[in-house]
Amino acid sequence: MRCGNLGDFFSIGPNILRHFHNFWPDLAAECERINQDPWIAFYKITGERVSGPEPVSFGTINFALADGTEKTIPFQRHNRPKFVAALLAQARGAGVDITFGAQVVDYFENGERQEAGVLLEDGSRLKADVVIAADGVGTKSNKVVNGHNIRAYPSGFSIFRTAFPVGLAISDPDIRDRWPLLEGGKSYVEMWGGCV
Amino acid sequence: MESWSQHVDVSKVLELTSKIPGFPDIANKLIKTTPPGGVVDWEIMWRDPRENWISPLGRVVQVGDSAHTFLPSSGSGATQAMEDAISITTCLQIGGRCNIGRASQIHNKLR
């Protein structure tokens, strides 16, 4: 599986899971399996606890599946490589061909030929009825969509982000004592907030 | 530009936390356990808001960050990307092969 392992974590809203439950049940089940489902606690920037750890309550939705079963879906917190792997498995299961290592350098569309496509780094072209540009902030699709590149302005801010195996952290006994797992081996998220 | 391969040294992070009054030592200890090359410096960039994410004929459709980037702290970027995907596929499915341009326009309008 060649998805790479960059990108730490992100949240997936319950509305997405509702769609999966109704149309892609295998994917919904896999998302539930890999969901980190952490509890949450809020802290001041000084390390003083404000609330929690407790289950995440905001955004939870209750709905009925097509067969009438009641379902409660909270926000899900996913490890990026695992979530991408789940999507990949579902796409393959649906019979979609996936090719890796084919770098897209440009997009085009043609009204007369009623087609669109991408130009690959090796000079070859792939054509289709529709092309979905899901290549992120550095997308090569702005020339065909907007006629020009989209200018990005530095804000002067950065977010420092990291994700690494927990064993590295808890090798320090002070850290292990300060951040034990909850009862039953449950993990939780501490949100520290404050102004500097 | 935002990048997963721009890194910052842990010492820079500790330099910042040293300026936070009352920032506890245990948190610095945790930060110090980050492996070398482990801290990504994700630059926050501004972009003007856009209303158009489809090509003139509607045959190229941007979804996710290529259409609209979110701050990592928003907690919304991945969900918005998935919503885009669900929206465009539904519009295309309803419109069919002969109505791609219209389906894309409707998707763009709804999003």
Interface residues (C-beta under 8 A of the other chain):
Chain A: L6 G7 F10 S11 I12 G13 N15 I16 H19 I45 T46 G47 H78 F83 Y107 F108 E109 G111 E115 A116 D129 V130 V131 I132 A133 A134 D135 G136 V137 G138 T139 S141 V144 V145 N146 I150 R151 A152 Y153 P154 S155 F157 S158 I159 F160 R161 T162 F164 L168 A169 S171 D172 D174 I175 R178 W179 W192 G194 V196
Chain B: M1 E2 W4 V8 V13 K19 I20 P21 G22 F23 P24 I26 A27 K29 L30 T33 T34 P35 G38 V39 V40 D41 W42 E43 I44 M45 W46 R47 D48 R50 N52 W53 I54 S55 P56 L57 R59 V60 V61 Q62 V63 G64 D65 S66 T69 L71 P72 S73 G75 S76 G77 A78 T79 A81 M82 E83 A85 I86 I88 L92 R97 I100 S104
